[in-house]
Amino acid sequence: MISLRIMVFDKSASIRALLRRGIESAEGLASIGSFPVSCLLENGADLEEADALVIGLARIEEETWPALMAHVDRLGIPVIFLSPPGEPDLAASLRPERSLFMEKPRSPEGWKSLCSTLVAALKGMEKGLAGPNGHEPRDMRSPDSGLDLIAVGGSAGGPEATGEMLKTIGAALEKVAVVIVQHIGEGFESGYVQWLSRILPWTDVDVAKEGEALHSGRIRIAGPGAHLEISRGPALRHDRDAPPEHGHRPSVDRLFRSLARSKPKGSAGVLLSGMGVDGVEGLLRLNRAGCLTMVQDRESSAVFGMPRVALERGAATIAQPPEALGTVLRRRIEAGGRQ
């Protein structure tokens, strides 16, 4: 049974064909047409039957992006944009409502992985990510440009992904606070702190302390045996009495939910490689609160579990490798309040 009809746009006929095959191979999805991007701007494609769009961006067409984004925003159709390779957030400052950004791969192997991630995101649309044809819309307010707080969750493969992402943010970490919940065995948190301190020598990395205020330039990691939450201030608090969630204490979901309650403005949530569903519901709450929400893509994930489910729930606005996520975050941090 077809429940979501997708229309594909890209300058390259071969890319359009590849994306169509990926979509048509997934149960519940159908490709109902593919066209050059110019047809979308010239109203040369009948969008009446489309539930969602996939639009590939090319640098050669960069001057048309503002008009393209405005046109898509007016249509009110959910859309996944594929950014040019190496430019994961190039057009995101023009972000329409109900949109998600992914980066085009550089290799043939990467395209196979992208199609899988794309299908997961489209499944999220199928389950209710804002559609004009019978789906219940959800709040997809654009996040603030500037960032001063980043919450990160990860499990298997998460430490390496977190390190790569934070290294890419670089010196801009001095302008933002970072809070991390990583699923690791008790006693390993001190080694994790030491490792991050070595690769990020310009930052203050430590295990989170009860009541500690969050300040820019600090990276705080959840210790064992207690959920870590962000309270108003913002400050850190521990909950040692509540049971584990999804088998974990600390839980990524608890961190993300607390951030959605206490400080959604100027904040971002990032869910990295890992097995299971911890962090998915919390990321969705952050998304609905207007935060920038991001996940690691399939190709770079050691375990594409938590990010995949987050995409299927429509909880993320960007799906990229860790280095590209870091690039997006660095740009948002440096943007401050200018935009």
Secondary structure by P-SEA (a helix, b strand, c coil): cccbbbbbbcccaaaaaaaaaaaaacccccccccccaaaaaacccccccccbbbbbbbcccccaaaaaaaaaaaaccbbbbbcccccccccccccccbbbbbbbbccaaaaaaaaaaaaaaaaaaaacccccccccccccccccccccbbbbbbccaaaaaaaaaaaaaccccccbbbbbbbbccccaaaaaaaaaaaacccbbbbcccccccccccbbbbbbccbbbbbcccccccccccccccccccccaaaaaaaaaacccccbbbbbcccccccaaaaaaaaaaaccbbbbbcccccccccaaaaaaaaccccccccaaaaaaaaaaaaaacccc
